[in-house]
Structures are given as structure tokens and as C-alpha cells.
Amino acid sequence: MIAKSGKNQLSANDLALLGAGKVGYIRKMRSEDVIARFPDAPELNPGLELWALFGADGTPILLTDNRSSTFYRAAEDELKTVALH
């Protein structure tokens, strides 16, 4: 879409599609927040710090307590990673 100013504008969905299958993001999560992003996850004790790997479009790929595992899985899937804080 082109805005009146003549600059290209991409929606959040357009940006996610640009990185589909190529970019993943790693995010630190608390166990209390897991169920919202990983609906099939088992019940977890509160207060745990976990690491998650998501596809560019937000699709959950991996949930672990080991940060290194997220990078290993991303490399297996040939994803370039970015970290979100």
C-alpha cells in the first residue's frame, strides 16, 4: 500500500510474511505467560523463567528452560534469529 506521502507502508502481517521461514525470534518468558502463546503446554509451576522460539509470524516453535536450545533449534530450521526484550 502507498500512503499519500508517497512512502510505502507495510502492515504487521506483511512484515511477518517477509520473514516467514527465514527469521525467528527468541523471547524470554515467565511460566505464567506461557499458556497464552503455547495453548497445549502442560501446567507449569509459577515463577519459572523460560525461553521461547517463534517464527516471524508469531508461530510458536519451541519452549525450553535452556536459552542455548532456542539457538540450536533455529539453526536446525535455518532461521536467522533476533531477540526480543
Summary of the structure (lengths in Angstrom):
residues: 85
radius of gyration: 15.3
end to end distance: 29.6
largest distance: 51.2
contacts: 218
relative contact order: 0.23
helix: 28%
strand: 32%
